Amino acid sequence: MKGLIAAVVVLCLAAGIGWWWWTNTPQYAVTEAKDAVKAHNVVQFHKWVDVEEVSSSAVDDLSAIPVQVKGSGLLDRVLGFAVITFFKPSLVEGMSKQIDKWVAHRPKASADANASNTDEDDDDEADEPKSLLGAIVQAVKPPSLKQVFRDYGLTKRNYRGLGAVESKDHIAHVGLRFFSPKAQKEVEITLELNNTAGHWQVTRISNLQQIVPVLAGG
């Protein structure tokens, strides 16, 4: 009996250590962020993603010359027309708000009962403008982040799971694999994480300059 009790204690300790180890990995942080998006929980998403830092680095990367030349003006599409050098704080704020709006957005219920059971709710097509004025407004204003992700193939149906993971000291990189319809191949978006806040948190898309031209079919 004592041997059985000892074995149970050892198993419980092993399970506890294993769980502690998993919850302190960058992969766990990325998974929790993904679950927060699925639950449309902005507060929980902010725990695992430094939205302001991600937005700031994205504005810097997207305004780089190689991306502007090869990336089909993605920054303009996300943020509208602006002079990046002078308006970066406003651009970062605008992108941060778009990220929060994307996380909080709940798709409309499908009229098809069967469709509601699928995993494609967020991939529905954008509504067409109802008038000429609507078409003009839609052409001038920046699209939603959801629309940008759809255009570049970053949808649930194209998601292929976690990719490469690298970790050193307080910095880690975790890949997200997607099939790109335009490039007709699998691509990997690399998230950079930092754990100086006491837990791993996404702070940047480290290969944004390189991946945007690929996603744009360039």
C-alpha positions in Angstrom: 0.0 0.0 0.0 2.8 2.4 0.9 4.4 1.6 -2.5 1.1 2.5 -4.3 0.8 5.8 -2.4 4.4 6.7 -3.2 3.8 5.9 -6.9 0.7 8.1 -6.9 2.6 11.0 -5.2 5.4 10.7 -7.8 2.9 10.7 -10.7 1.1 13.8 -9.2 4.4 15.6 -8.8 5.5 14.7 -12.3 2.1 15.9 -13.7 2.4 19.1 -11.7 6.0 19.8 -12.9 4.9 19.0 -16.5 2.0 21.4 -16.3 4.2 24.1 -14.7 6.8 23.6 -17.5 4.1 23.8 -20.3 2.5 27.0 -18.9 5.9 28.7 -18.9 6.7 28.0 -22.5 6.2 30.5 -25.4 4.0 27.9 -27.2 1.6 28.1 -24.3 1.4 31.9 -24.6 0.7 31.7 -28.3 -2.0 29.0 -27.7 -3.6 31.2 -25.0 -3.6 34.2 -27.3 -5.2 32.1 -30.0 -7.9 30.9 -27.5 -8.5 34.5 -26.5 -9.2 35.4 -30.1 -11.6 32.4 -30.4 -13.4 33.6 -27.3 -13.3 37.2 -28.5 -11.8 38.1 -25.1 -9.8 41.3 -25.5 -8.6 41.5 -21.9 -7.2 38.0 -22.0 -5.7 38.7 -25.4 -3.8 41.6 -24.0 -2.3 39.4 -21.3 -0.5 37.3 -23.9 0.0 40.0 -26.6 1.6 43.4 -26.1 -0.8 45.0 -28.7 0.9 48.4 -28.6 4.4 47.0 -29.1 3.2 44.7 -31.9 1.5 47.7 -33.6 4.6 49.9 -33.2 7.0 47.4 -34.7 4.5 46.6 -37.5 4.3 50.3 -38.5 8.1 50.4 -38.6 8.3 47.2 -40.6 5.5 48.0 -43.0 6.8 51.5 -43.7 10.2 50.1 -44.8 11.0 50.6 -48.5 11.2 46.9 -49.5 7.7 46.3 -48.1 6.2 49.4 -49.7 7.7 48.4 -53.0 6.8 44.7 -52.9 4.0 44.5 -50.5 1.3 46.3 -52.5 0.9 49.1 -50.0 -0.2 47.0 -47.1 0.4 49.8 -44.5 -1.9 52.1 -46.5 -4.5 49.4 -46.7 -4.5 48.8 -42.9 -4.2 52.4 -41.7 -5.4 54.6 -44.5 -3.3 57.2 -46.3 -1.0 59.1 -43.9 2.5 60.5 -43.6 4.1 57.8 -41.6 7.1 59.7 -40.3 5.0 62.4 -38.6 2.0 60.4 -37.6 3.4 57.2 -36.2 1.8 57.6 -32.7 -1.6 57.9 -34.4 -0.9 55.1 -36.7 0.1 52.8 -33.8 -3.0 53.8 -32.0 -5.1 53.1 -35.1 -3.6 49.7 -35.6 -3.9 48.8 -31.9 -7.6 49.6 -32.1 -8.0 47.5 -35.3 -6.4 44.6 -33.5 -8.7 44.9 -30.5 -11.7 45.2 -32.9 -10.6 42.1 -34.7 -10.3 40.1 -31.5 -13.7 41.4 -30.2 -15.6 40.8 -33.4 -18.2 38.1 -33.3 -19.3 36.8 -36.7 -22.9 37.0 -37.7 -24.9 33.8 -37.1 -25.2 31.9 -40.4 -28.7 31.2 -41.7 -27.6 27.7 -42.5 -27.8 25.6 -39.4 -25.2 23.3 -40.7 -22.8 26.1 -41.4 -22.9 27.2 -37.8 -21.2 24.0 -36.9 -18.2 24.6 -39.2 -15.0 26.4 -38.3 -15.3 28.9 -41.2 -17.5 31.6 -39.6 -14.8 34.2 -39.7 -14.0 33.6 -43.4 -17.3 34.9 -44.7 -17.1 37.3 -47.6 -17.3 41.1 -46.9 -20.6 42.8 -47.7 -20.7 44.5 -51.1 -21.3 48.3 -51.0 -25.0 49.1 -51.5 -24.4 52.4 -53.5 -21.9 54.4 -55.4 -21.2 56.5 -52.3 -20.7 53.4 -50.3 -18.3 52.1 -52.9 -16.3 55.3 -52.8 -16.2 55.3 -49.0 -15.1 51.7 -49.0 -12.3 52.4 -51.5 -10.9 55.3 -49.4 -11.2 54.1 -45.9 -8.9 51.3 -44.6 -10.4 47.9 -44.5 -10.8 45.9 -41.3 -7.9 43.7 -40.1 -10.2 40.8 -40.8 -10.4 41.7 -44.4 -6.7 42.2 -44.7 -6.1 38.8 -43.2 -8.6 37.3 -45.6 -6.9 38.9 -48.6 -3.5 37.6 -47.6 -4.8 34.1 -46.9 -4.4 34.3 -43.1 -7.6 32.5 -42.3 -8.6 29.5 -40.2 -9.0 27.3 -43.2 -5.4 28.0 -44.2 -3.9 27.6 -40.8 -1.5 24.6 -40.5 -0.5 24.8 -36.9 2.6 25.9 -34.9 6.0 25.9 -36.7 9.6 26.3 -35.5 10.2 27.3 -31.9 13.4 28.9 -30.7 14.1 30.3 -27.2 17.1 31.9 -25.6 17.2 33.9 -22.4 14.1 36.2 -22.4 13.5 36.1 -26.1 11.6 33.4 -28.1 10.3 32.9 -31.6 7.3 30.8 -32.5 6.2 30.1 -36.0 2.6 30.0 -37.3 2.3 28.0 -40.5 -0.3 29.0 -43.2 -1.0 27.9 -46.7 -0.8 30.9 -48.9 -3.3 30.8 -51.9 -1.3 33.5 -53.8 2.1 32.0 -53.3 0.7 28.5 -53.6 2.9 27.2 -50.8 3.1 27.0 -47.1 4.6 30.0 -45.3 5.6 30.6 -41.7 4.9 33.8 -39.8 7.3 34.2 -36.9 6.1 35.7 -33.7 8.7 37.2 -31.3 7.9 36.8 -27.6 9.5 38.3 -24.5 9.1 37.1 -20.9 10.3 40.1 -18.9 6.8 40.7 -17.7 6.8 37.4 -15.7 5.3 35.4 -18.5 5.8 35.0 -22.3 4.1 37.7 -24.3 4.0 38.3 -28.1 5.8 41.6 -28.9 6.5 41.6 -32.6 6.1 39.7 -35.9 9.8 39.3 -36.5 9.7 38.4 -40.2 7.0 40.8 -41.3 9.2 42.6 -43.9 10.1 39.3 -45.6 6.7 37.6 -45.4 4.4 40.4 -46.7 5.8 40.3 -50.3 5.3 36.5 -50.3 1.7 36.7 -49.0 1.1 39.5 -51.6 2.2 37.1 -54.4 5.3 39.2 -55.1 
